[in-house]
Amino acid sequence: MANVGRLVKEAMVGELSGWLSDRKNLFVTRVNRLPASEADAFRQKLHASQARLVVVTRRLGRRVVEQLQITGLPELLEGSVGLVWGEDVLPTAKLLVEFAKAHEAQLSVRGAVVDGQLLDASRVEALASLPPVPVLRAQVIWTVESPIAELIATVEQLIGEVAWVVEEASKTSRQETVTG
């Protein structure tokens, strides 16, 4: 009977390792007596943003994350561990931080791995406070576009002034030829 438990755990570690090996982003949470109804509601919110939450024991969690070979990641695992991964980092981080603030006693963000880099809880909160990607793109475009628009306006003004000077010069040369 003990072998069955070992086989189940090995299969679970293998399955989780397979899921995580395909993804570059992973959030580590500590789950403490989170009611099933709230956990299900949280999972549904995560699912809507294409993310997933799996709660495992610390030992199973360590076995899974040790295979990722990221220094410092196993130390983030404490108590019942919630592993969260998703397609897009920002919405997932926002959902995690919002839920953790609303349920401080039941869930806390311990850290994350984003693009292979280990982040602590404060950096995850900073990540969650960033605006969405389309807003960031718009800000970058505006930052680049604004000086270019000013340069174009200045060049247009200079061209207009040069055209005015040429026009005035041609008028005076016509007047001189008519009088002369």
C-alpha positions in Angstrom: 0.0 0.0 0.0 2.9 2.4 0.7 4.1 1.9 -2.9 0.8 3.2 -4.2 1.2 6.4 -2.3 4.8 6.7 -3.6 3.6 6.1 -7.2 0.9 8.7 -6.8 3.4 11.3 -5.5 5.9 10.5 -8.2 3.2 10.8 -10.9 2.1 14.1 -9.4 5.6 15.5 -9.3 6.1 14.3 -12.9 2.9 16.0 -14.1 3.6 19.3 -12.3 7.2 19.3 -13.6 5.9 18.8 -17.1 3.5 21.7 -16.7 6.2 24.0 -15.3 9.0 23.1 -17.6 7.0 24.6 -20.5 6.5 27.9 -18.7 8.9 30.6 -17.8 6.7 32.2 -15.1 5.8 30.8 -11.8 4.3 32.4 -8.6 4.8 30.8 -5.2 2.2 31.4 -2.5 1.6 30.1 1.0 -1.9 28.8 1.5 -3.3 28.6 5.0 -6.8 27.3 5.7 -8.3 28.8 2.5 -12.0 27.8 2.4 -12.8 25.6 -0.6 -15.5 28.0 -1.9 -13.0 30.9 -1.9 -10.3 28.7 -3.4 -12.7 27.7 -6.2 -13.7 31.4 -6.8 -10.0 32.3 -7.0 -9.2 29.5 -9.4 -12.1 30.6 -11.6 -10.6 34.2 -11.7 -7.2 32.8 -12.6 -8.7 30.5 -15.2 -10.4 33.5 -16.8 -6.9 35.1 -17.2 -5.4 31.8 -18.5 -3.6 31.0 -15.2 -3.7 28.0 -12.9 -3.4 27.4 -9.2 -2.2 24.0 -7.7 -1.9 23.5 -4.0 0.7 21.0 -2.9 2.6 20.1 0.2 6.0 21.6 0.9 7.8 18.4 0.2 6.1 17.8 -3.2 6.6 21.5 -4.0 10.3 21.2 -3.3 10.6 18.2 -5.5 9.0 20.0 -8.3 10.8 23.3 -8.1 14.2 21.7 -7.5 14.0 20.3 -11.0 13.7 23.9 -12.4 17.2 24.5 -10.9 16.6 28.1 -9.8 18.7 29.2 -6.9 16.6 30.4 -3.9 13.3 29.1 -5.2 13.0 26.0 -2.9 13.5 28.3 0.1 10.2 30.2 -0.8 8.2 27.1 -0.1 6.7 27.1 3.4 3.6 25.2 4.7 1.0 24.4 2.1 2.3 25.8 -1.2 0.3 27.3 -3.9 2.0 27.2 -7.3 0.5 29.6 -9.8 1.4 29.9 -13.5 -0.2 31.6 -16.4 0.3 32.8 -19.9 0.5 36.5 -19.1 2.5 37.7 -16.0 0.9 41.0 -15.3 -2.8 39.9 -15.0 -1.8 36.9 -12.9 0.3 39.0 -10.6 -2.5 41.5 -10.2 -5.0 38.8 -9.4 -2.7 37.2 -6.8 -1.8 40.4 -5.0 -5.5 41.6 -4.9 -6.6 38.2 -3.6 -3.8 38.1 -1.1 -4.7 41.6 0.2 -8.4 40.6 0.6 -7.4 37.2 2.3 -4.2 38.0 4.2 -4.7 35.2 6.8 -5.3 32.6 4.1 -3.0 33.4 1.3 0.3 35.2 1.0 2.6 35.7 -2.0 6.1 34.4 -1.3 7.8 35.2 -4.5 7.9 34.4 -8.2 10.1 33.3 -11.1 9.6 35.6 -14.1 11.6 34.8 -17.3 14.0 32.7 -15.2 14.6 35.5 -12.6 13.7 35.0 -9.0 11.5 37.8 -7.5 10.7 38.3 -3.8 7.2 39.3 -2.6 7.8 43.0 -2.7 8.9 42.8 -6.4 5.8 40.8 -7.2 3.7 43.6 -5.7 5.6 46.1 -7.7 5.0 44.0 -10.8 1.3 43.9 -10.0 1.2 47.7 -9.7 2.4 48.1 -13.3 -0.2 49.2 -15.8 -1.4 46.7 -18.4 0.9 45.9 -21.4 -1.2 48.0 -23.9 -0.9 51.0 -21.7 2.8 50.5 -21.3 3.1 50.3 -25.1 1.1 53.5 -25.6 3.4 55.3 -23.0 6.5 54.1 -24.9 5.1 55.2 -28.2 4.0 58.6 -26.8 7.5 59.1 -25.3 9.1 58.4 -28.7 6.5 60.2 -30.7 6.4 63.4 -28.7 9.9 64.6 -29.5 9.5 63.6 -33.1 6.3 65.6 -33.4 8.0 68.6 -32.0 10.9 68.2 -34.4 8.5 67.9 -37.3 6.6 71.1 -36.2 10.0 73.0 -35.9 11.1 71.8 -39.4 7.7 72.8 -40.8 8.0 76.2 -39.2 11.6 76.7 -40.6 10.5 75.6 -44.1 7.6 78.1 -43.9 9.9 80.9 -42.9 12.4 80.0 -45.7 9.5 80.0 -48.2 8.4 83.4 -46.9 11.9 84.8 -47.3 12.2 83.4 -50.8 8.8 84.8 -51.7 9.7 88.3 -50.3 13.0 88.2 -52.1 11.3 87.4 -55.4 8.8 90.2 -54.9 11.6 92.7 -54.3 13.6 91.5 -57.3 10.4 91.8 -59.5 9.9 95.4 -58.2 13.5 96.2 -59.0 13.2 94.8 -62.6 9.9 96.7 -63.2 11.4 100.0 -61.9 14.8 99.5 -63.3 
